[in-house]
Amino acid sequence: RLVGSEMCIRDSSLTFATSETSAVMHLISYELINLSERFTPFTTINASEVSNQSGIAAFTTMIGYFDDGDYLTYSPIDFGLGTNSIKITYAKATTGGRLEIRKGDVNGEVIGNYYPASTGGWANYQTVDIPIETTFGINKLTFVAKDLTYGLMNLKSFQLSPVSAGYI
């Protein structure tokens, strides 16, 4: 049933069927979440609303423990009619490392790199604008930590930026 502009789901169930005699998977839990803001291009997305990840810790307002080889994938993300930069809000107390930005999953095309500077502390956030290769439509977006052992950054949020008219 619909209540105002919100959809309510009651008494939901999730069923898997197989013709195999052995178990195919073990489902620990599932969660229905509203990702509708991701279909509106250029909105700010909380970093903890990750779709897939490896190695990080997600907190209510940010992700942390983002170390070498760890990744965050967000899906679906609407890049609109063209995006050529991304704003991230992050904190960092260490030096070194690189943020690899990929279209698709952890093995997808690299569309940008950022070498984050220390912000002076793990709770001292700043926002930076990172140029990326122009990307269109709905895609996965993945951030990968590279080139350091630990402490690439704490990531609070990100926002895609539209291509300016005449620059597509």
Secondary structure, 3 states (H helix, E strand, C coil): CEECCEECCCCCCCCCCCCCCCCCCCCCCCCCCCCHHHHCCCCCEECCCCCEEECCEECCCCEEEECCCCEEEEEEEECCCCEEEEEEEEEECCCCCEEEEEECCCCCEEEEEECCCCCCEEEEEEEEEEEEEEECCEEEEEEEEECCCCCCEEEEEEEEEECCCCCC
